[in-house]
């Protein structure tokens, strides 16, 4: 078989690359080679499956925003007559905690996230305890909460 583009790996990155090249209409033929078709050794299904914008670099925040928007509509875009394409996307939020030693980094990252439009909130220890009473706060300086971030079930991908 001859292909214009060959992608090695059919996990989330390889699958996304193949999909977006295919829908671009400019890629020619795209083939994906999966070394492990059973996915028993694949990293995608073993991952935490979080889709979050709590990143430190603007370009990563933008890519994550694109991912959140895409996954929110995944079932409509990817479903076929016999496959509902349910990746169980849930907007359950993401919460990062930091010790006093990491407080400056978390605050700096929060400022970058807010500049990129992420609806995150910086919580001091009392606000963290009030909002998330089951979370331990020993040695915690701050927390950053992004309530609209989410999770997917990676195996259907």
C-alpha positions as a printed NumPy array, in Angstrom:
array([[  0.   ,   0.   ,   0.   ],
       [  1.297,   3.467,  -0.896],
       [  0.648,   6.442,   1.369],
       [  1.533,  10.101,   1.183],
       [  1.801,  10.306,   4.969],
       [  2.552,   7.494,   7.405],
       [  1.948,   7.97 ,  11.121],
       [  3.614,   5.587,  13.537],
       [  1.38 ,   5.009,  16.546],
       [ -2.387,   4.997,  16.744],
       [ -2.846,   6.449,  20.204],
       [ -4.396,   9.807,  20.906],
       [ -1.643,  11.813,  19.191],
       [ -1.344,   9.57 ,  16.133],
       [ -5.107,   9.267,  15.831],
       [ -5.593,  13.026,  16.112],
       [ -2.86 ,  13.698,  13.556],
       [ -4.449,  11.243,  11.116],
       [ -7.944,  12.635,  11.654],
       [ -7.023,  16.286,  11.201],
       [ -4.784,  15.568,   8.213],
       [ -7.651,  13.611,   6.686],
       [-10.293,  16.286,   7.193],
       [ -7.944,  19.013,   5.952],
       [ -8.408,  17.766,   2.4  ],
       [ -4.757,  18.531,   1.636],
       [ -2.972,  15.494,   2.991],
       [ -3.436,  12.895,   0.287],
       [ -3.547,   9.38 ,   1.7  ],
       [ -2.796,   8.911,   5.381],
       [ -1.91 ,   5.567,   6.967],
       [ -1.524,   4.79 ,  10.651],
       [  0.759,   1.969,  11.73 ],
       [ -0.066,   0.629,  15.171],
       [  2.71 ,  -1.519,  16.655],
       [  0.253,  -2.803,  19.294],
       [ -3.224,  -3.223,  17.748],
       [ -4.534,  -4.65 ,  21.045],
       [ -3.51 ,  -1.452,  22.897],
       [ -2.335,  -3.667,  25.792],
       [  0.98 ,  -1.759,  25.881],
       [ -0.326,   1.561,  24.588],
       [  0.09 ,   4.693,  26.681],
       [ -3.205,   6.403,  25.775],
       [ -5.547,   3.98 ,  27.597],
       [ -3.173,   3.928,  30.576],
       [ -3.183,   7.708,  30.975],
       [ -5.085,   9.758,  33.532],
       [ -7.321,  11.086,  30.735],
       [ -7.521,  14.615,  32.026],
       [ -8.157,  17.437,  29.582],
       [ -7.002,  20.568,  31.347],
       [ -5.863,  24.099,  30.684],
       [ -3.796,  24.437,  33.858],
       [ -0.575,  24.731,  31.9  ],
       [  2.321,  27.179,  32.11 ],
       [  2.841,  27.932,  28.396],
       [  0.263,  29.875,  26.35 ],
       [  0.544,  27.531,  23.344],
       [ -0.217,  24.5  ,  25.533],
       [ -3.198,  26.293,  27.048],
       [ -4.527,  27.034,  23.546],
       [ -4.058,  23.419,  22.439],
       [ -5.885,  22.255,  25.546],
       [ -8.72 ,  24.699,  24.872],
       [ -9.02 ,  23.282,  21.352],
       [ -9.088,  19.768,  22.838],
       [-11.798,  20.664,  25.35 ],
       [-13.979,  22.132,  22.614],
       [-13.372,  19.129,  20.35 ],
       [-14.094,  16.545,  23.065],
       [-17.247,  18.376,  24.126],
       [-18.574,  17.819,  20.598],
       [-16.758,  14.515,  19.912],
       [-19.866,  12.353,  20.007],
       [-21.573,  14.468,  17.335],
       [-18.521,  14.743,  15.083],
       [-17.219,  11.18 ,  15.264],
       [-20.372,   9.06 ,  15.615],
       [-21.335,   6.728,  12.81 ],
       [-24.559,   4.832,  12.296],
       [-23.333,   1.879,  14.367],
       [-20.832,   3.575,  16.673],
       [-21.978,   6.332,  19.039],
       [-18.367,   7.433,  19.762],
       [-19.033,   7.978,  23.444],
       [-15.781,   8.964,  25.144],
       [-17.662,   9.829,  28.344],
       [-16.429,  13.416,  28.328],
       [-17.197,  15.072,  31.649],
       [-16.481,  18.62 ,  32.772],
       [-15.61 ,  17.833,  36.368],
       [-12.826,  20.339,  36.809],
       [ -9.173,  20.166,  37.689],
       [ -7.51 ,  21.173,  40.937],
       [ -3.783,  21.76 ,  41.462],
       [ -2.331,  22.29 ,  44.926],
       [  1.092,  23.646,  45.767],
       [  3.34 ,  23.829,  48.781],
       [  4.825,  27.16 ,  49.859],
       [  7.909,  26.3  ,  47.792],
       [  5.868,  26.126,  44.568],
       [  3.577,  29.078,  45.311],
       [  5.398,  31.509,  43.006],
       [  5.232,  29.059,  40.085],
       [  1.53 ,  28.356,  40.624],
       [  0.765,  32.075,  40.843],
       [  2.777,  32.825,  37.701],
       [  1.051,  29.98 ,  35.842],
       [ -2.336,  31.218,  37.056],
       [ -1.591,  34.684,  35.647],
       [ -0.721,  33.111,  32.27 ],
       [ -3.878,  30.991,  32.341],
       [ -6.08 ,  33.999,  33.081],
       [ -4.438,  35.985,  30.248],
       [ -5.35 ,  33.082,  27.943],
       [ -8.977,  33.202,  29.082],
       [ -9.01 ,  30.156,  31.354],
       [-11.824,  30.564,  33.901],
       [ -9.621,  29.389,  36.761],
       [ -9.563,  30.608,  40.324],
       [ -6.702,  30.849,  42.781],
       [ -7.73 ,  29.562,  46.206],
       [ -5.984,  30.247,  49.48 ],
       [ -6.079,  27.495,  52.106],
       [ -9.32 ,  28.667,  53.732],
       [-11.121,  28.949,  50.37 ],
       [ -9.736,  25.546,  49.341],
       [-11.015,  23.96 ,  52.552],
       [-14.428,  25.638,  52.188],
       [-14.858,  24.506,  48.581],
       [-13.17 ,  21.079,  48.897],
       [-13.443,  20.017,  52.558],
       [-12.156,  16.495,  51.882],
       [ -8.83 ,  17.75 ,  50.475],
       [ -5.991,  17.842,  52.986],
       [ -4.312,  21.215,  53.268],
       [ -1.19 ,  20.388,  55.291],
       [  1.796,  22.128,  53.691],
       [ -0.48 ,  23.744,  51.086],
       [ -0.006,  27.395,  50.169],
       [ -2.511,  27.777,  47.334],
       [ -4.633,  25.809,  44.934],
       [ -5.685,  26.562,  41.395],
       [ -9.122,  25.328,  40.329],
       [-10.325,  25.176,  36.742],
       [-13.964,  24.035,  37.048],
       [-14.627,  23.645,  33.318],
       [-11.747,  21.273,  32.585],
       [-12.662,  17.656,  32.097],
       [-11.976,  13.968,  31.712],
       [-12.455,  11.417,  28.979],
       [-12.49 ,   7.627,  28.803],
       [ -9.46 ,   6.936,  26.576],
       [-10.236,   3.348,  25.573],
       [-12.994,   4.284,  23.079],
       [-10.526,   6.565,  21.281]])
